[in-house]
Amino acid sequence: MPAEIAVDATNVYWTNVSTNEVMRCAIGGCGGKPTVLATGAIIAGGIAVDATSVYWATRGSAGNIYKLTPK
């Protein structure tokens, strides 16, 4: 259940609200097995990517911003 989506030149990144994960899949496909980049992305509120990192934010009173390098 994707909530937020970001794209770079080679991959699609998204937050999955049903599993609380940040996921990645190559634009050309990943054979039905996306890569889990992080877990516990509690009610993700947004996602972004740059040349080296993926960032996501969580919603609610305990909202935080996370960074994963390398993506």
N, CA, C and O atoms as a CHARMM CRD file, in Angstrom:
* protein
*
  284
    1    1 MET  N      0.83400  -1.17100   0.00000 PROA 1      0.00000
    2    1 MET  CA     0.00000   0.00000   0.00000 PROA 1      0.00000
    3    1 MET  C      0.88900   1.24700   0.00000 PROA 1      0.00000
    4    1 MET  O      1.14600   1.81800   1.06000 PROA 1      0.00000
    5    2 PRO  N      1.35900   1.67600  -1.17400 PROA 2      0.00000
    6    2 PRO  CA     2.22500   2.85900  -1.25000 PROA 2      0.00000
    7    2 PRO  C      1.49300   4.12800  -0.82300 PROA 2      0.00000
    8    2 PRO  O      0.31800   4.32000  -1.13700 PROA 2      0.00000
    9    3 ALA  N      2.20300   4.98400  -0.10600 PROA 3      0.00000
   10    3 ALA  CA     1.61800   6.25100   0.33500 PROA 3      0.00000
   11    3 ALA  C      2.27700   7.43100  -0.36400 PROA 3      0.00000
   12    3 ALA  O      1.58600   8.31900  -0.86400 PROA 3      0.00000
   13    4 GLU  N      3.59500   7.44900  -0.40500 PROA 4      0.00000
   14    4 GLU  CA     4.36400   8.53800  -1.00700 PROA 4      0.00000
   15    4 GLU  C      5.35700   7.92000  -1.98900 PROA 4      0.00000
   16    4 GLU  O      5.87400   6.82900  -1.74600 PROA 4      0.00000
   17    5 ILE  N      5.62300   8.61300  -3.09400 PROA 5      0.00000
   18    5 ILE  CA     6.48500   8.06300  -4.14200 PROA 5      0.00000
   19    5 ILE  C      7.50600   9.11900  -4.57500 PROA 5      0.00000
   20    5 ILE  O      7.18200  10.30200  -4.68000 PROA 5      0.00000
   21    6 ALA  N      8.74400   8.67500  -4.82500 PROA 6      0.00000
   22    6 ALA  CA     9.80200   9.52600  -5.38200 PROA 6      0.00000
   23    6 ALA  C     10.55200   8.71200  -6.43200 PROA 6      0.00000
   24    6 ALA  O     10.59700   7.48400  -6.35900 PROA 6      0.00000
   25    7 VAL  N     11.14000   9.40400  -7.41100 PROA 7      0.00000
   26    7 VAL  CA    11.81900   8.73400  -8.51600 PROA 7      0.00000
   27    7 VAL  C     13.13500   9.43900  -8.79600 PROA 7      0.00000
   28    7 VAL  O     13.21700  10.66600  -8.73900 PROA 7      0.00000
   29    8 ASP  N     14.18400   8.64200  -9.10500 PROA 8      0.00000
   30    8 ASP  CA    15.41700   9.20700  -9.64100 PROA 8      0.00000
   31    8 ASP  C     15.65300   8.59000 -11.01100 PROA 8      0.00000
   32    8 ASP  O     14.72800   8.01300 -11.58100 PROA 8      0.00000
   33    9 ALA  N     16.84100   8.68900 -11.54800 PROA 9      0.00000
   34    9 ALA  CA    17.11700   8.21700 -12.91000 PROA 9      0.00000
   35    9 ALA  C     17.02000   6.70000 -13.05300 PROA 9      0.00000
   36    9 ALA  O     16.80900   6.20500 -14.16000 PROA 9      0.00000
   37   10 THR  N     17.16800   5.95700 -11.97000 PROA 10     0.00000
   38   10 THR  CA    17.18900   4.49400 -12.08000 PROA 10     0.00000
   39   10 THR  C     16.17600   3.75800 -11.22100 PROA 10     0.00000
   40   10 THR  O     15.86800   2.60100 -11.50500 PROA 10     0.00000
   41   11 ASN  N     15.64800   4.38900 -10.18200 PROA 11     0.00000
   42   11 ASN  CA    14.77600   3.68000  -9.24000 PROA 11     0.00000
   43   11 ASN  C     13.52100   4.45700  -8.88200 PROA 11     0.00000
   44   11 ASN  O     13.44100   5.67400  -9.04900 PROA 11     0.00000
   45   12 VAL  N     12.54500   3.70800  -8.38500 PROA 12     0.00000
   46   12 VAL  CA    11.33200   4.26800  -7.78800 PROA 12     0.00000
   47   12 VAL  C     11.40400   3.93500  -6.29700 PROA 12     0.00000
   48   12 VAL  O     11.73500   2.81000  -5.92200 PROA 12     0.00000
   49   13 TYR  N     11.09500   4.91000  -5.45700 PROA 13     0.00000
   50   13 TYR  CA    11.12300   4.75300  -4.00800 PROA 13     0.00000
   51   13 TYR  C      9.73200   5.05900  -3.47700 PROA 13     0.00000
   52   13 TYR  O      9.05000   5.94100  -4.00000 PROA 13     0.00000
   53   14 TRP  N      9.30300   4.34400  -2.44700 PROA 14     0.00000
   54   14 TRP  CA     8.00800   4.63200  -1.87300 PROA 14     0.00000
   55   14 TRP  C      7.95200   4.20200  -0.41800 PROA 14     0.00000
   56   14 TRP  O      8.74900   3.39100   0.05300 PROA 14     0.00000
   57   15 THR  N      6.97800   4.77900   0.27500 PROA 15     0.00000
   58   15 THR  CA     6.69400   4.36600   1.63900 PROA 15     0.00000
   59   15 THR  C      5.47300   3.46400   1.58600 PROA 15     0.00000
   60   15 THR  O      4.49900   3.75800   0.89300 PROA 15     0.00000
   61   16 ASN  N      5.53300   2.37200   2.31900 PROA 16     0.00000
   62   16 ASN  CA     4.45400   1.40100   2.36000 PROA 16     0.00000
   63   16 ASN  C      3.79400   1.49400   3.73000 PROA 16     0.00000
   64   16 ASN  O      4.38800   1.11400   4.73900 PROA 16     0.00000
   65   17 VAL  N      2.55300   2.00700   3.76300 PROA 17     0.00000
   66   17 VAL  CA     1.89700   2.22700   5.04700 PROA 17     0.00000
   67   17 VAL  C      1.38500   0.93900   5.67700 PROA 17     0.00000
   68   17 VAL  O      1.19700   0.89000   6.89200 PROA 17     0.00000
   69   18 SER  N      1.15800  -0.09400   4.89300 PROA 18     0.00000
   70   18 SER  CA     0.65900  -1.33500   5.49200 PROA 18     0.00000
   71   18 SER  C      1.76400  -2.12400   6.18600 PROA 18     0.00000
   72   18 SER  O      1.48200  -2.91700   7.08300 PROA 18     0.00000
   73   19 THR  N      3.03600  -1.91600   5.77900 PROA 19     0.00000
   74   19 THR  CA     4.15300  -2.63900   6.40800 PROA 19     0.00000
   75   19 THR  C      5.12800  -1.70900   7.13400 PROA 19     0.00000
   76   19 THR  O      6.09000  -2.17600   7.74400 PROA 19     0.00000
   77   20 ASN  N      4.88600  -0.39900   7.07100 PROA 20     0.00000
   78   20 ASN  CA     5.78600   0.59500   7.67700 PROA 20     0.00000
   79   20 ASN  C      7.21600   0.43300   7.18600 PROA 20     0.00000
   80   20 ASN  O      8.15600   0.35800   7.97700 PROA 20     0.00000
   81   21 GLU  N      7.36400   0.38000   5.85400 PROA 21     0.00000
   82   21 GLU  CA     8.67900   0.22200   5.23700 PROA 21     0.00000
   83   21 GLU  C      8.91000   1.28500   4.17500 PROA 21     0.00000
   84   21 GLU  O      7.96500   1.83100   3.60600 PROA 21     0.00000
   85   22 VAL  N     10.17200   1.57000   3.91900 PROA 22     0.00000
   86   22 VAL  CA    10.59200   2.37400   2.77400 PROA 22     0.00000
   87   22 VAL  C     11.17200   1.38800   1.77300 PROA 22     0.00000
   88   22 VAL  O     12.05800   0.60100   2.10700 PROA 22     0.00000
   89   23 MET  N     10.66300   1.43400   0.52700 PROA 23     0.00000
   90   23 MET  CA    10.98800   0.43300  -0.48500 PROA 23     0.00000
   91   23 MET  C     11.66100   1.07000  -1.69900 PROA 23     0.00000
   92   23 MET  O     11.57700   2.27800  -1.91700 PROA 23     0.00000
   93   24 ARG  N     12.33800   0.21300  -2.49000 PROA 24     0.00000
   94   24 ARG  CA    12.97900   0.66000  -3.73900 PROA 24     0.00000
   95   24 ARG  C     12.81000  -0.44500  -4.78200 PROA 24     0.00000
   96   24 ARG  O     12.85500  -1.63500  -4.46900 PROA 24     0.00000
   97   25 CYS  N     12.61400  -0.01200  -6.03600 PROA 25     0.00000
   98   25 CYS  CA    12.54300  -0.94400  -7.15800 PROA 25     0.00000
   99   25 CYS  C     13.11000  -0.22800  -8.38600 PROA 25     0.00000
  100   25 CYS  O     12.86700   0.96300  -8.58200 PROA 25     0.00000
  101   26 ALA  N     13.86000  -0.95500  -9.20500 PROA 26     0.00000
  102   26 ALA  CA    14.39300  -0.37000 -10.43700 PROA 26     0.00000
  103   26 ALA  C     13.24200   0.04600 -11.33900 PROA 26     0.00000
  104   26 ALA  O     12.20200  -0.61200 -11.36600 PROA 26     0.00000
  105   27 ILE  N     13.42100   1.12200 -12.06800 PROA 27     0.00000
  106   27 ILE  CA    12.38000   1.60800 -12.96700 PROA 27     0.00000
  107   27 ILE  C     11.96000   0.52900 -13.95900 PROA 27     0.00000
  108   27 ILE  O     10.78000   0.43200 -14.29500 PROA 27     0.00000
  109   28 GLY  N     12.89400  -0.27300 -14.42800 PROA 28     0.00000
  110   28 GLY  CA    12.58800  -1.34300 -15.37200 PROA 28     0.00000
  111   28 GLY  C     11.93300  -2.55800 -14.74800 PROA 28     0.00000
  112   28 GLY  O     11.54600  -3.48300 -15.46200 PROA 28     0.00000
  113   29 GLY  N     11.80000  -2.57500 -13.43400 PROA 29     0.00000
  114   29 GLY  CA    11.18700  -3.69100 -12.72100 PROA 29     0.00000
  115   29 GLY  C     12.17200  -4.36000 -11.78800 PROA 29     0.00000
  116   29 GLY  O     13.38700  -4.25200 -11.95900 PROA 29     0.00000
  117   30 CYS  N     11.64100  -5.04500 -10.81100 PROA 30     0.00000
  118   30 CYS  CA    12.48200  -5.72200  -9.82300 PROA 30     0.00000
  119   30 CYS  C     12.02900  -7.16100  -9.61100 PROA 30     0.00000
  120   30 CYS  O     12.27000  -7.74600  -8.55500 PROA 30     0.00000
  121   31 GLY  N     11.38100  -7.72000 -10.60500 PROA 31     0.00000
  122   31 GLY  CA    10.96900  -9.10700 -10.51700 PROA 31     0.00000
  123   31 GLY  C      9.98100  -9.38900  -9.40100 PROA 31     0.00000
  124   31 GLY  O      9.93100 -10.50900  -8.89200 PROA 31     0.00000
  125   32 GLY  N      9.18800  -8.39000  -9.00900 PROA 32     0.00000
  126   32 GLY  CA     8.21100  -8.58100  -7.95300 PROA 32     0.00000
  127   32 GLY  C      8.77800  -8.59200  -6.55500 PROA 32     0.00000
  128   32 GLY  O      8.05200  -8.83500  -5.59200 PROA 32     0.00000
  129   33 LYS  N     10.09300  -8.32700  -6.42700 PROA 33     0.00000
  130   33 LYS  CA    10.73700  -8.33400  -5.10900 PROA 33     0.00000
  131   33 LYS  C     11.44600  -7.01100  -4.86000 PROA 33     0.00000
  132   33 LYS  O     12.65900  -6.91900  -5.04700 PROA 33     0.00000
  133   34 PRO  N     10.70900  -5.98200  -4.44200 PROA 34     0.00000
  134   34 PRO  CA    11.36500  -4.71000  -4.14300 PROA 34     0.00000
  135   34 PRO  C     12.31200  -4.83600  -2.95800 PROA 34     0.00000
  136   34 PRO  O     12.17000  -5.72700  -2.12100 PROA 34     0.00000
  137   35 THR  N     13.28000  -3.92900  -2.90200 PROA 35     0.00000
  138   35 THR  CA    14.25000  -3.89600  -1.81700 PROA 35     0.00000
  139   35 THR  C     13.68500  -3.07600  -0.65900 PROA 35     0.00000
  140   35 THR  O     13.18800  -1.96900  -0.86300 PROA 35     0.00000
  141   36 VAL  N     13.76200  -3.61500   0.54900 PROA 36     0.00000
  142   36 VAL  CA    13.37100  -2.88300   1.75000 PROA 36     0.00000
  143   36 VAL  C     14.57900  -2.06600   2.20000 PROA 36     0.00000
  144   36 VAL  O     15.62500  -2.62700   2.52800 PROA 36     0.00000
  145   37 LEU  N     14.43600  -0.75000   2.21600 PROA 37     0.00000
  146   37 LEU  CA    15.52400   0.14100   2.64100 PROA 37     0.00000
  147   37 LEU  C     15.47700   0.43500   4.13100 PROA 37     0.00000
  148   37 LEU  O     16.51500   0.59700   4.77200 PROA 37     0.00000
  149   38 ALA  N     14.26900   0.50300   4.68200 PROA 38     0.00000
  150   38 ALA  CA    14.11500   0.80300   6.10100 PROA 38     0.00000
  151   38 ALA  C     12.77100   0.29300   6.58300 PROA 38     0.00000
  152   38 ALA  O     11.81500   0.20000   5.81300 PROA 38     0.00000
  153   39 THR  N     12.70900  -0.03200   7.84900 PROA 39     0.00000
  154   39 THR  CA    11.44900  -0.44300   8.45900 PROA 39     0.00000
  155   39 THR  C     11.11900   0.49300   9.60400 PROA 39     0.00000
  156   39 THR  O     11.99500   1.17400  10.13700 PROA 39     0.00000
  157   40 GLY  N      9.87200   0.52200   9.97100 PROA 40     0.00000
  158   40 GLY  CA     9.44500   1.39100  11.06300 PROA 40     0.00000
  159   40 GLY  C      9.21400   2.81400  10.63300 PROA 40     0.00000
  160   40 GLY  O      9.30200   3.72000  11.46100 PROA 40     0.00000
  161   41 ALA  N      8.91700   3.05400   9.35000 PROA 41     0.00000
  162   41 ALA  CA     8.65200   4.40700   8.84800 PROA 41     0.00000
  163   41 ALA  C      7.22400   4.79900   9.21700 PROA 41     0.00000
  164   41 ALA  O      6.37700   4.96800   8.34000 PROA 41     0.00000
  165   42 ILE  N      6.96800   4.94000  10.47300 PROA 42     0.00000
  166   42 ILE  CA     5.63500   5.07800  11.04900 PROA 42     0.00000
  167   42 ILE  C      4.81500   6.16600  10.35900 PROA 42     0.00000
  168   42 ILE  O      5.15600   7.34800  10.40900 PROA 42     0.00000
  169   43 ILE  N      3.74300   5.74800   9.72400 PROA 43     0.00000
  170   43 ILE  CA     2.82300   6.63500   9.00500 PROA 43     0.00000
  171   43 ILE  C      3.59700   7.69400   8.21800 PROA 43     0.00000
  172   43 ILE  O      3.57500   8.87900   8.55200 PROA 43     0.00000
  173   44 ALA  N      4.25900   7.25400   7.19900 PROA 44     0.00000
  174   44 ALA  CA     5.13300   8.13500   6.41300 PROA 44     0.00000
  175   44 ALA  C      4.36300   9.32800   5.85800 PROA 44     0.00000
  176   44 ALA  O      3.24000   9.19500   5.37200 PROA 44     0.00000
  177   45 GLY  N      4.99300  10.49100   5.94100 PROA 45     0.00000
  178   45 GLY  CA     4.36500  11.71800   5.49900 PROA 45     0.00000
  179   45 GLY  C      4.94800  12.29600   4.23600 PROA 45     0.00000
  180   45 GLY  O      4.40400  13.27300   3.72100 PROA 45     0.00000
  181   46 GLY  N      6.02300  11.74900   3.70900 PROA 46     0.00000
  182   46 GLY  CA     6.63100  12.25200   2.49700 PROA 46     0.00000
  183   46 GLY  C      7.93200  11.53000   2.22500 PROA 46     0.00000
  184   46 GLY  O      8.52100  10.93500   3.12800 PROA 46     0.00000
  185   47 ILE  N      8.38600  11.58200   0.97200 PROA 47     0.00000
  186   47 ILE  CA     9.64200  10.93300   0.59200 PROA 47     0.00000
  187   47 ILE  C     10.29700  11.75900  -0.51400 PROA 47     0.00000
  188   47 ILE  O      9.61300  12.33600  -1.35900 PROA 47     0.00000
  189   48 ALA  N     11.62800  11.80600  -0.49700 PROA 48     0.00000
  190   48 ALA  CA    12.38700  12.53800  -1.51300 PROA 48     0.00000
  191   48 ALA  C     13.72700  11.84800  -1.71000 PROA 48     0.00000
  192   48 ALA  O     14.19900  11.13000  -0.82900 PROA 48     0.00000
  193   49 VAL  N     14.34100  12.07000  -2.87600 PROA 49     0.00000
  194   49 VAL  CA    15.66000  11.50800  -3.15100 PROA 49     0.00000
  195   49 VAL  C     16.55000  12.58700  -3.76400 PROA 49     0.00000
  196   49 VAL  O     16.06600  13.52800  -4.39300 PROA 49     0.00000
  197   50 ASP  N     17.86100  12.43100  -3.56800 PROA 50     0.00000
  198   50 ASP  CA    18.83400  13.24100  -4.28800 PROA 50     0.00000
  199   50 ASP  C     19.88600  12.29300  -4.84400 PROA 50     0.00000
  200   50 ASP  O     19.63500  11.09100  -4.92800 PROA 50     0.00000
  201   51 ALA  N     21.02200  12.78200  -5.21300 PROA 51     0.00000
  202   51 ALA  CA    22.03300  11.94700  -5.86900 PROA 51     0.00000
  203   51 ALA  C     22.57300  10.83100  -4.97400 PROA 51     0.00000
  204   51 ALA  O     23.02500   9.80500  -5.48100 PROA 51     0.00000
  205   52 THR  N     22.53400  11.01400  -3.65900 PROA 52     0.00000
  206   52 THR  CA    23.14700  10.02700  -2.77200 PROA 52     0.00000
  207   52 THR  C     22.23100   9.45200  -1.70200 PROA 52     0.00000
  208   52 THR  O     22.53900   8.40500  -1.13300 PROA 52     0.00000
  209   53 SER  N     21.12500  10.10300  -1.41600 PROA 53     0.00000
  210   53 SER  CA    20.32100   9.71500  -0.26100 PROA 53     0.00000
  211   53 SER  C     18.83500   9.65700  -0.56600 PROA 53     0.00000
  212   53 SER  O     18.35500  10.23900  -1.53800 PROA 53     0.00000
  213   54 VAL  N     18.12400   8.94300   0.28800 PROA 54     0.00000
  214   54 VAL  CA    16.66400   8.96300   0.29500 PROA 54     0.00000
  215   54 VAL  C     16.24200   9.50600   1.66200 PROA 54     0.00000
  216   54 VAL  O     16.83100   9.16100   2.68600 PROA 54     0.00000
  217   55 TYR  N     15.21800  10.35700   1.66300 PROA 55     0.00000
  218   55 TYR  CA    14.73700  11.01600   2.87200 PROA 55     0.00000
  219   55 TYR  C     13.24800  10.72000   3.01600 PROA 55     0.00000
  220   55 TYR  O     12.52800  10.66000   2.02000 PROA 55     0.00000
  221   56 TRP  N     12.78900  10.53700   4.23600 PROA 56     0.00000
  222   56 TRP  CA    11.36500  10.41600   4.45200 PROA 56     0.00000
  223   56 TRP  C     11.00700  11.04000   5.78800 PROA 56     0.00000
  224   56 TRP  O     11.82400  11.13100   6.70400 PROA 56     0.00000
  225   57 ALA  N      9.75000  11.46600   5.86400 PROA 57     0.00000
  226   57 ALA  CA     9.24500  12.11200   7.07300 PROA 57     0.00000
  227   57 ALA  C      8.09500  11.28100   7.62600 PROA 57     0.00000
  228   57 ALA  O      7.39800  10.58300   6.88900 PROA 57     0.00000
  229   58 THR  N      7.91500  11.37100   8.93500 PROA 58     0.00000
  230   58 THR  CA     6.78400  10.70200   9.57100 PROA 58     0.00000
  231   58 THR  C      5.79700  11.75200  10.05700 PROA 58     0.00000
  232   58 THR  O      6.17500  12.88700  10.35100 PROA 58     0.00000
  233   59 ARG  N      4.54200  11.36700  10.13700 PROA 59     0.00000
  234   59 ARG  CA     3.47700  12.27200  10.55900 PROA 59     0.00000
  235   59 ARG  C      3.23300  12.14500  12.05400 PROA 59     0.00000
  236   59 ARG  O      3.76400  11.25500  12.71900 PROA 59     0.00000
  237   60 GLY  N      2.42500  13.04800  12.55700 PROA 60     0.00000
  238   60 GLY  CA     1.98500  12.96400  13.94300 PROA 60     0.00000
  239   60 GLY  C      2.84600  13.76600  14.89400 PROA 60     0.00000
  240   60 GLY  O      3.78400  14.45100  14.48500 PROA 60     0.00000
  241   61 SER  N      2.51400  13.67000  16.15600 PROA 61     0.00000
  242   61 SER  CA     3.21200  14.45900  17.17200 PROA 61     0.00000
  243   61 SER  C      4.67100  14.04500  17.33100 PROA 61     0.00000
  244   61 SER  O      5.49100  14.83600  17.79800 PROA 61     0.00000
  245   62 ALA  N      5.00200  12.81700  16.94900 PROA 62     0.00000
  246   62 ALA  CA     6.39000  12.34400  17.02500 PROA 62     0.00000
  247   62 ALA  C      7.04400  12.38100  15.64300 PROA 62     0.00000
  248   62 ALA  O      7.94200  11.58900  15.35900 PROA 62     0.00000
  249   63 GLY  N      6.59800  13.29000  14.79400 PROA 63     0.00000
  250   63 GLY  CA     7.11900  13.37300  13.43500 PROA 63     0.00000
  251   63 GLY  C      8.61800  13.63500  13.39700 PROA 63     0.00000
  252   63 GLY  O      9.14400  14.45400  14.15100 PROA 63     0.00000
  253   64 ASN  N      9.28800  12.92500  12.50500 PROA 64     0.00000
  254   64 ASN  CA    10.73100  13.05500  12.33700 PROA 64     0.00000
  255   64 ASN  C     11.07500  13.02400  10.85700 PROA 64     0.00000
  256   64 ASN  O     10.24900  12.63800  10.03000 PROA 64     0.00000
  257   65 ILE  N     12.28700  13.42700  10.52600 PROA 65     0.00000
  258   65 ILE  CA    12.81500  13.30400   9.17800 PROA 65     0.00000
  259   65 ILE  C     14.00100  12.37000   9.23900 PROA 65     0.00000
  260   65 ILE  O     14.88300  12.52400  10.08500 PROA 65     0.00000
  261   66 TYR  N     14.02300  11.38500   8.32600 PROA 66     0.00000
  262   66 TYR  CA    15.07700  10.37700   8.28200 PROA 66     0.00000
  263   66 TYR  C     15.84800  10.47500   6.97700 PROA 66     0.00000
  264   66 TYR  O     15.31000  10.90700   5.95800 PROA 66     0.00000
  265   67 LYS  N     17.11200  10.06900   7.01500 PROA 67     0.00000
  266   67 LYS  CA    17.97600  10.09400   5.83600 PROA 67     0.00000
  267   67 LYS  C     18.72100   8.76200   5.77100 PROA 67     0.00000
  268   67 LYS  O     19.25900   8.29000   6.77300 PROA 67     0.00000
  269   68 LEU  N     18.74600   8.16600   4.58200 PROA 68     0.00000
  270   68 LEU  CA    19.48600   6.93900   4.37500 PROA 68     0.00000
  271   68 LEU  C     20.49900   7.17100   3.25000 PROA 68     0.00000
  272   68 LEU  O     20.12600   7.49100   2.12200 PROA 68     0.00000
  273   69 THR  N     21.79700   7.00300   3.57700 PROA 69     0.00000
  274   69 THR  CA    22.88100   7.16600   2.61500 PROA 69     0.00000
  275   69 THR  C     23.81000   5.97200   2.74000 PROA 69     0.00000
  276   69 THR  O     24.20700   5.64200   3.85800 PROA 69     0.00000
  277   70 PRO  N     24.17600   5.31200   1.66000 PROA 70     0.00000
  278   70 PRO  CA    23.69700   5.53000   0.29700 PROA 70     0.00000
  279   70 PRO  C     22.30000   4.95200   0.12700 PROA 70     0.00000
  280   70 PRO  O     21.85400   4.07900   0.87300 PROA 70     0.00000
  281   71 LYS  N     21.64600   5.47200  -0.87300 PROA 71     0.00000
  282   71 LYS  CA    20.28200   4.99900  -1.12800 PROA 71     0.00000
  283   71 LYS  C     20.36500   3.70200  -1.81400 PROA 71     0.00000
  284   71 LYS  O     19.33600   3.10600  -2.13300 PROA 71     0.00000
